[in-house]
């Protein structure tokens, strides 16, 4: 009806802002990890090989979330960033 609007706020709004922020932070983190690997090894192919193993670690993390019945949240997203750093 005219003059009626719906606005989502509270936790949903915070989630949307956090997801937008993670869309910038996650690629930046992966790029930083790659640059550090390149600086350590001095070779592009070795850094790329190590970065190629990250999907396996992240897949294991997703399976663990599923098997334990946890929901995907901002906290688990930050945990996956840490997992990428540790696995590299």
ABEGO torsion letter per residue (X at the ends): XBGBBBBBBEAAAAAAAAAAAAAAAAAAAAAAAAAAAAAAAGBAAAAAAAAAAAAAAAAAAAAAAAAAGBBBBAAAAAAAAAAAAAAX
